Amino acid sequence: MAQKSVKPSRNHLSDQKSFRYLPLLPAMASAIAAWRGRREIVSPVILIYDPNVVDSRGLSTFVALRLIFLSEPPASAVRTTLRACLVDQRGVPKPSHEVSQRITFKKPQDSSERIKLEGLGYVKDDSFSVQCTLDVLKEIGEETALEELHLPSSDLHLQLAQLLQSETGADVTFLVSGESFSAHKLIVAARSPVFMAEFFGDMKEKCSQCVEIKDMDAEVFKALLQFIYTDTMPELRQREWDAEDEAEYEQQEEADAKAATVMAQHLLAAADRYGLDRLKHICAGKLSSSINVDTAATTLALAEQHNCPELKTRCVQFIIRTPATLDAVLATEGYKHLEASCPLVVIDLLKAAHGRKI
């Protein structure tokens, strides 16, 4: 910030209340040399104009400033902000209203727009004081940019997977369908509100180091633990078939797809049981992309029981899309399960089919 008092030549005298100034050009440069700052970047030159804006008596009451760029820009452009106001030379009155202008210089002799300051009350003995603040924004090209540091990908999920596999520091063992799985109470509790309540609430498992998980297959619980530790779902279709006969290959693929669907169904139920909403949505997405005549009714029942509205809608749309599809689904074992477990869903399904007039 700089403040400089400037005195115009005698042929421009007027009273303090209304005055008219004519241009003062090179003579002003020496008057503001102390305010110049870094000459190699920008050099401000104050010019006084006879402005076009006049008062009711036809007299100008404004002082005008310009900022002029003198040297070659160190980069493609130099961006600055100039803030200026008039102040009493004794510093008694408050500064005038501050005017700000953003200026971009691209070549020598580039000039800012004229900045006009209200001069009434700030001229004393044919001179005035202007207070200026000049901000020069550094361009990237002014300095050699540092090479961007390469950040390695996050491997937290791999480290936690290793922790699960090594059983280091494990403090709880889950018994599932005759198999045991070691884990860490803090980790499973942080991921699952159900485990949080069991291990850090008032439930009996709080002090237990061995917990039995009922009504769940061991492979399903293993996949559940993998998601808890790594936030990734295991690949449901892992077999690589090498059958030479095309018919045999198709049979194996069909069996693999069916097994993957069953695993996704059980894993969805397990995710809902332990409050793992993200895993539940992942499973629902996989099931919605593999709906067929054999799985539609079973998946519809699952969607109803575990609050998956989007999956439920997809199942209904598939079942009622044609009369042939509806008849085929009604003949499956899955539909019998749907009738027994979700009778209201069956009613809604038949209503939807009637509405489609299939």
C-alpha positions as CSV (number, residue, x, y, z in Angstrom):
1,M,0.0,0.0,0.0
2,A,1.3,3.5,-0.8
3,Q,0.1,7.0,-0.3
4,K,1.4,9.9,-2.4
5,S,0.6,13.7,-2.5
6,V,0.4,15.1,-6.0
7,K,0.4,18.8,-6.8
8,P,-0.8,19.9,-10.2
9,S,0.6,22.9,-12.1
10,R,-0.6,26.4,-11.4
11,N,-2.6,26.9,-14.6
12,H,-5.1,24.3,-13.2
13,L,-6.0,26.1,-10.0
14,S,-9.5,26.4,-8.8
15,D,-11.3,26.5,-5.5
16,Q,-11.6,23.3,-3.4
17,K,-15.3,22.8,-4.0
18,S,-15.3,22.6,-7.8
19,F,-12.3,22.2,-10.0
20,R,-11.2,21.3,-13.5
21,Y,-7.9,19.5,-14.3
22,L,-6.2,19.2,-17.6
23,P,-3.9,16.3,-18.4
24,L,-0.5,16.0,-16.7
25,L,1.5,13.2,-18.4
26,P,5.3,12.5,-18.0
27,A,5.8,15.1,-15.3
28,M,3.8,13.0,-13.0
29,A,6.1,9.9,-13.2
30,S,8.7,11.3,-10.8
31,A,6.1,12.3,-8.3
32,I,5.1,8.7,-7.8
33,A,8.4,6.9,-8.1
34,A,8.4,5.9,-4.5
35,W,5.1,4.1,-5.1
36,R,6.2,2.3,-8.1
37,G,7.2,-1.0,-6.5
38,R,8.6,-3.8,-8.7
39,R,9.3,-2.0,-12.0
40,E,9.9,-5.3,-13.8
41,I,6.3,-6.3,-13.3
42,V,4.1,-3.2,-13.4
43,S,4.8,0.5,-13.1
44,P,1.7,2.6,-12.1
45,V,1.5,6.2,-13.5
46,I,-1.1,8.6,-12.2
47,L,-2.6,10.8,-14.9
48,I,-5.1,13.6,-14.3
49,Y,-7.7,14.1,-16.9
50,D,-10.4,16.5,-17.9
51,P,-13.1,13.8,-17.4
52,N,-16.3,13.7,-19.3
53,V,-18.4,13.5,-16.1
54,V,-19.2,17.0,-14.8
55,D,-21.4,18.4,-12.1
56,S,-24.5,20.6,-12.5
57,R,-22.3,23.7,-13.1
58,G,-20.4,22.0,-15.9
59,L,-17.3,21.6,-13.7
60,S,-15.4,18.3,-13.2
61,T,-15.2,17.1,-9.7
62,F,-13.2,13.9,-10.4
63,V,-9.6,12.8,-10.2
64,A,-8.7,10.0,-12.6
65,L,-6.0,7.3,-12.3
66,R,-4.5,4.8,-14.8
67,L,-2.2,1.9,-14.3
68,I,0.3,1.4,-17.2
69,F,2.4,-1.7,-17.9
70,L,5.9,-0.8,-19.0
71,S,7.9,-4.0,-19.6
72,E,7.5,-7.4,-21.3
73,P,5.3,-9.7,-19.3
74,P,7.2,-12.6,-17.7
75,A,4.4,-15.0,-18.7
76,S,1.4,-14.9,-21.1
77,A,-0.2,-12.2,-19.0
78,V,0.1,-10.3,-15.7
79,R,-3.1,-10.1,-13.6
80,T,-3.4,-7.3,-11.1
81,T,-6.0,-5.6,-8.9
82,L,-5.7,-1.9,-8.1
83,R,-7.7,-0.3,-5.2
84,A,-7.5,3.4,-4.8
85,C,-9.1,6.2,-2.8
86,L,-8.5,9.9,-2.0
87,V,-7.4,10.8,1.6
88,D,-6.9,14.1,3.4
89,Q,-3.3,15.1,3.4
90,R,-3.3,15.4,7.2
91,G,-5.2,12.0,7.5
92,V,-8.1,13.6,9.5
93,P,-11.2,12.9,7.3
94,K,-12.1,9.3,6.4
95,P,-10.8,8.1,3.0
96,S,-13.2,8.6,0.1
97,H,-15.1,5.7,-1.4
98,E,-12.5,3.1,-2.6
99,V,-12.6,2.1,-6.2
100,S,-11.3,-1.3,-7.3
101,Q,-10.4,-2.5,-10.8
102,R,-9.1,-5.9,-12.0
103,I,-6.6,-5.4,-14.8
104,T,-4.8,-8.0,-17.0
105,F,-1.7,-6.8,-18.9
106,K,-0.5,-8.7,-22.0
107,K,2.1,-6.4,-23.6
108,P,4.0,-3.2,-22.8
109,Q,2.0,0.0,-22.6
110,D,-1.2,-1.8,-21.9
111,S,-3.3,0.5,-19.7
112,S,-6.1,0.1,-17.3
113,E,-9.5,1.7,-17.7
114,R,-9.8,5.1,-16.2
115,I,-10.5,5.0,-12.5
116,K,-12.4,8.0,-11.3
117,L,-12.4,9.2,-7.7
118,E,-14.7,11.9,-6.3
119,G,-12.4,14.9,-5.5
120,L,-14.7,17.2,-3.5
121,G,-13.3,17.7,0.0
122,Y,-9.9,16.0,-0.7
123,V,-8.1,18.8,-2.6
124,K,-6.0,21.2,-0.4
125,D,-3.9,24.0,-1.9
126,D,-4.2,22.6,-5.4
127,S,-2.9,19.2,-4.4
128,F,-4.4,15.8,-3.3
129,S,-3.3,12.6,-1.7
130,V,-4.2,9.2,-3.2
131,Q,-3.9,5.9,-1.3
132,C,-3.4,2.9,-3.6
133,T,-3.1,-0.9,-3.0
134,L,-1.7,-2.9,-5.9
135,D,-2.0,-6.7,-5.9
136,V,0.0,-8.6,-8.5
137,L,-1.1,-12.2,-8.9
138,K,1.8,-14.6,-9.6
139,E,1.5,-16.5,-12.8
140,I,2.6,-20.2,-12.9
141,G,5.0,-19.3,-15.7
142,E,6.9,-16.9,-13.5
143,E,8.6,-19.9,-11.7
144,T,9.5,-23.3,-12.8
145,A,6.6,-25.5,-11.8
146,L,7.5,-28.5,-9.7
147,E,6.8,-31.8,-11.2
148,E,3.5,-33.2,-9.9
149,L,4.3,-35.8,-7.3
150,H,2.9,-39.3,-8.1
151,L,0.6,-40.5,-5.4
152,P,0.2,-44.3,-5.1
153,S,-3.2,-45.7,-5.2
154,S,-4.9,-46.4,-1.9
155,D,-4.2,-50.0,-0.7
156,L,-6.1,-49.8,2.6
157,H,-8.4,-52.5,1.4
158,L,-5.5,-54.8,0.7
159,Q,-4.0,-54.1,4.1
160,L,-7.2,-54.9,5.8
161,A,-7.7,-58.0,3.7
162,Q,-4.2,-59.1,4.8
163,L,-5.2,-58.4,8.4
164,L,-8.3,-60.6,8.1
165,Q,-6.3,-63.4,6.5
166,S,-3.5,-63.3,9.0
167,E,-5.8,-63.1,12.0
168,T,-3.3,-60.8,13.7
169,G,-4.9,-59.2,16.8
170,A,-8.2,-61.0,16.2
171,D,-10.3,-60.9,19.3
172,V,-13.5,-62.8,18.2
173,T,-14.3,-66.0,16.5
174,F,-17.5,-66.6,14.5
175,L,-18.8,-70.1,14.2
176,V,-20.8,-70.5,11.0
177,S,-22.2,-73.8,9.7
178,G,-19.3,-75.8,11.3
179,E,-16.6,-73.4,10.2
180,S,-14.8,-70.7,12.2
181,F,-13.7,-67.2,11.2
182,S,-11.5,-65.0,13.2
183,A,-12.1,-61.2,13.1
184,H,-11.7,-58.0,15.0
185,K,-14.6,-56.6,17.0
186,L,-13.7,-52.9,16.4
187,I,-13.6,-53.4,12.6
188,V,-16.8,-55.4,12.2
189,A,-18.6,-53.1,14.7
190,A,-17.4,-50.0,12.8
191,R,-18.9,-51.3,9.7
192,S,-22.1,-52.9,11.0
193,P,-24.6,-51.4,13.4
194,V,-25.7,-54.9,14.4
195,F,-22.2,-55.9,15.4
196,M,-21.8,-52.6,17.1
197,A,-24.8,-53.3,19.3
198,E,-23.6,-56.9,20.0
199,F,-20.1,-56.1,21.0
200,F,-20.4,-52.6,22.5
201,G,-24.0,-52.5,23.6
202,D,-25.9,-54.4,26.3
203,M,-26.2,-57.7,24.4
204,K,-24.8,-60.9,25.7
205,E,-22.1,-61.1,23.0
206,K,-20.4,-58.0,24.5
207,C,-17.9,-60.1,26.5
208,S,-17.9,-63.2,24.4
209,Q,-14.9,-64.2,22.3
210,C,-16.9,-66.8,20.4
211,V,-20.1,-66.0,18.5
212,E,-22.3,-68.5,16.7
213,I,-24.0,-67.2,13.5
214,K,-27.2,-69.2,12.8
215,D,-29.1,-69.6,9.6
216,M,-26.3,-68.7,7.3
217,D,-24.0,-70.6,5.0
218,A,-20.3,-70.4,5.7
219,E,-19.4,-69.2,2.2
220,V,-22.0,-66.4,2.5
221,F,-20.5,-65.2,5.8
222,K,-17.0,-65.4,4.4
223,A,-18.1,-63.1,1.6
224,L,-19.8,-60.8,4.1
225,L,-16.5,-60.6,6.1
226,Q,-14.6,-59.8,3.0
227,F,-16.9,-56.9,2.2
228,I,-16.7,-55.6,5.8
229,Y,-12.9,-55.5,5.7
230,T,-12.3,-54.4,2.1
231,D,-15.6,-52.7,0.9
232,T,-15.5,-55.0,-2.1
233,M,-17.7,-57.8,-3.2
234,P,-16.1,-61.1,-4.1
235,E,-16.4,-62.3,-7.7
236,L,-19.5,-64.5,-7.7
237,R,-18.6,-66.3,-10.9
238,Q,-15.0,-67.6,-10.5
239,R,-14.9,-70.7,-12.6
240,E,-13.0,-70.9,-15.9
241,W,-14.4,-73.6,-18.1
242,D,-12.3,-75.4,-20.6
243,A,-14.9,-77.7,-22.1
244,E,-14.3,-78.4,-25.8
245,D,-17.9,-79.3,-26.5
246,E,-20.1,-76.2,-27.0
247,A,-23.2,-77.8,-25.5
248,E,-21.2,-78.8,-22.4
249,Y,-19.7,-75.4,-22.1
250,E,-23.2,-73.8,-22.2
251,Q,-24.4,-76.1,-19.5
252,Q,-21.5,-75.3,-17.2
253,E,-22.0,-71.6,-17.8
254,E,-25.7,-71.9,-17.0
255,A,-24.9,-73.8,-13.8
256,D,-22.3,-71.2,-12.8
257,A,-24.7,-68.3,-13.4
258,K,-27.4,-70.0,-11.3
259,A,-24.9,-70.5,-8.5
260,A,-23.9,-66.8,-8.7
261,T,-27.5,-65.8,-8.5
262,V,-28.2,-67.9,-5.4
263,M,-25.1,-66.5,-3.7
264,A,-26.2,-62.9,-4.5
265,Q,-29.6,-63.7,-3.0
266,H,-28.2,-65.1,0.2
267,L,-25.6,-62.3,0.4
268,L,-28.4,-59.7,0.0
269,A,-30.3,-61.2,2.9
270,A,-27.1,-61.3,5.0
271,A,-26.3,-57.7,4.2
272,D,-29.8,-56.6,5.3
273,R,-29.5,-58.6,8.4
274,Y,-26.3,-56.8,9.5
275,G,-27.2,-53.3,8.2
276,L,-24.7,-53.3,5.3
277,D,-26.7,-51.1,2.9
278,R,-24.1,-50.7,0.3
279,L,-23.6,-54.4,0.0
280,K,-27.3,-54.9,-0.2
281,H,-27.6,-52.4,-3.1
282,I,-24.7,-54.1,-4.9
283,C,-26.4,-57.5,-4.6
284,A,-29.8,-56.0,-5.7
285,G,-28.1,-54.6,-8.8
286,K,-26.5,-57.9,-9.8
287,L,-29.9,-59.7,-9.3
288,S,-31.8,-57.2,-11.3
289,S,-29.5,-57.8,-14.3
290,S,-30.0,-61.6,-14.1
291,I,-33.7,-61.9,-13.8
292,N,-35.2,-64.8,-15.8
293,V,-38.2,-67.1,-15.6
294,D,-36.6,-69.4,-13.0
295,T,-35.4,-66.7,-10.7
296,A,-38.0,-63.9,-11.0
297,A,-40.5,-65.1,-8.4
298,T,-37.8,-66.0,-5.8
299,T,-36.0,-62.7,-6.3
300,L,-39.4,-60.9,-6.0
301,A,-40.0,-62.5,-2.7
302,L,-36.5,-61.6,-1.6
303,A,-37.0,-57.9,-2.6
304,E,-40.2,-57.7,-0.7
305,Q,-38.8,-59.2,2.5
306,H,-35.6,-57.1,2.5
307,N,-37.0,-53.8,1.3
308,C,-35.6,-53.5,-2.1
309,P,-38.2,-51.5,-4.0
310,E,-36.3,-51.0,-7.3
311,L,-35.5,-54.7,-7.5
312,K,-39.1,-55.5,-6.8
313,T,-40.3,-53.3,-9.6
314,R,-37.8,-54.9,-12.1
315,C,-39.1,-58.4,-11.1
316,V,-42.8,-57.3,-11.6
317,Q,-42.0,-55.7,-14.9
318,F,-40.3,-58.9,-16.1
319,I,-43.0,-61.2,-15.0
320,I,-46.0,-59.3,-16.6
321,R,-44.3,-58.3,-19.8
322,T,-46.0,-61.0,-21.8
323,P,-48.7,-63.7,-21.2
324,A,-46.1,-66.4,-22.0
325,T,-43.7,-65.1,-19.4
326,L,-46.4,-64.8,-16.7
327,D,-47.5,-68.4,-17.3
328,A,-44.0,-69.7,-17.2
329,V,-43.2,-67.9,-13.9
330,L,-46.5,-69.1,-12.3
331,A,-45.4,-72.7,-13.0
332,T,-42.1,-72.4,-11.1
333,E,-41.2,-73.6,-7.6
334,G,-40.2,-70.0,-6.9
335,Y,-43.8,-68.8,-7.4
336,K,-45.1,-71.3,-4.9
337,H,-42.6,-69.9,-2.4
338,L,-43.8,-66.4,-3.3
339,E,-47.4,-67.4,-2.7
340,A,-46.6,-68.9,0.7
341,S,-44.2,-66.1,2.0
342,C,-45.6,-63.0,0.4
343,P,-49.4,-63.4,-0.5
344,L,-50.0,-59.7,-0.7
345,V,-47.2,-59.4,-3.3
346,V,-49.0,-62.1,-5.4
347,I,-52.2,-60.0,-5.3
348,D,-50.4,-56.9,-6.4
349,L,-48.6,-58.9,-9.1
350,L,-51.9,-60.3,-10.5
351,K,-53.5,-56.8,-10.4
352,A,-50.5,-55.4,-12.3
353,A,-50.9,-58.2,-14.9
354,H,-54.6,-57.5,-15.2
355,G,-53.9,-53.8,-15.7
356,R,-51.5,-54.6,-18.6
357,K,-54.3,-56.8,-20.1
358,I,-52.0,-59.6,-20.9
